[in-house]
Every structure is written in C-alpha cells, then in structure tokens.
Amino acid sequence: MAGTAEIAAAKSSLRQTIRKRRAGLSTEALRQSAADLRSTGAPVHEQLSPGSIIAAYLPFGSEPPVLPLLSELASDHSVFVPVCQPGRVMNWVLWEPGAELLPGPLPGLMEPSGERHSSRMMADAAVIFIPALAVSRDGSRLGQGGGYYDRFLAELSRGPLRCAVVFDEEVLPAGAIPTDSRDQAVEHMLCPGFTASLGSAGTPGDID
C-alpha cells in the first residue's frame, strides 16, 4: 500500500499533467464545452423538483465552463456558489446570472457578494456540482489540492447527488486516481460529451 508521501507525489504529478493540457485549451474549445455542458446537464435539470437547492461553482481559469448551465438552472432553482473562509472552510452565497463578483482571498478567484450561509444548508441541496481535475470510474475525484471540497463533503450527509464536472479526457479508469482517507468520493460525473453514474468498489457506472 502506498504511503502518504507517495500518494501526494502521484497526485501532484497527475495534477501537473492535467493542468498543462487545460492550459492549452483554446477560447473556442472552452466556448464549445460550455454549450455542451449545458446540453449534457439537461437530464439532471429535468429530474429536479421546482425550487431545488443547487450547490455549484463559478469556473476559474480553464475549469469546465458551467456558467450557461447554471444560468439555465437559476431560472427554476436556487443556485448557491462557494466563498472561501479561513481554515479551508466554505460558505455559500445565492448566485444569479449577472451577479456582482468581487476578488476573493485566493489569487485570481472572484466571488459573489451577498448573505453567506454555512455549509450545513447544503445538506438540503438536490445536487452538488463539484469542480475536479479528474474523476475515475470508481468515484474517486482529483481536486486542486486545497482540501476545501473534501472538508465540505465530509460534513454532509449522503443526501445530495455529488456530481464532479470534468472534461471528457479527464475521466479515468477505476483505480487510476490515488486516494487517502481524507478524499471524498462522488457518485456522478458531468462532461461536455456525456454524463455517467459512477460505481463503487471499482465497478464502473454506465453512461446515461
């Protein structure tokens, strides 16, 4: 079994590879991915009850561009996005298209203004769209390394659907992402090209 240092090194190497590929994405490729994510996210939207709570994220840099999808969801539901707090804690602010964004505590990160809610409120969410660098078929997620989402997900019940958002090329075979006890699994993934449920114990989910 790999030790903590080996797992950290393997994660760092994988992050570098994915970040390098993302840095090469053109503006047109990101624009097309935004439109595609809106289309592939439609089945999730259709299954939500009116007025559902949705936890999501505002894309930063070359993260999967979910803004068109969020704008559509915000017409029927309450979409909340995170703001970073000390101690790697996230609060949540109601977001609407065109909302004012202000510089956050992390370099280059913009956050909405407005009333802040604790993560406990997100236990009532119907779905959580989670940013990721990669996701494997067994539900393992590779984040940016800050630990914000793993801490947040560890505090929640299993109620909300945990949906990682990645590019098609970032869906990896079961076991391909090294994990430790702090890493939180996800149950679903959303990509520009397809969406899929994820199996547990290394069992792949079927593409919807």
Salt bridges, closest charged atoms under 4 A:
GLU28 OE1 - ARG31 NH1 2.59
GLU72 OE1 - ARG38 NE 2.67
GLU72 OE2 - HIS45 ND1 3.60
ASP76 OD2 - HIS45 NE2 3.19
ASP150 OD1 - ARG141 NH1 3.86
GLU169 OE1 - ARG21 NH1 3.80
GLU170 OE2 - ARG21 NH2 2.58
GLU170 OE1 - ARG22 NH2 2.80
ASP180 OD2 - LYS11 NZ 3.89
ASP180 OD2 - ARG182 NH2 3.05
ASP183 OD2 - LYS11 NZ 2.74
GLU187 OE2 - ARG158 NH2 2.93
ASP208 OD2 - HIS188 NE2 3.77
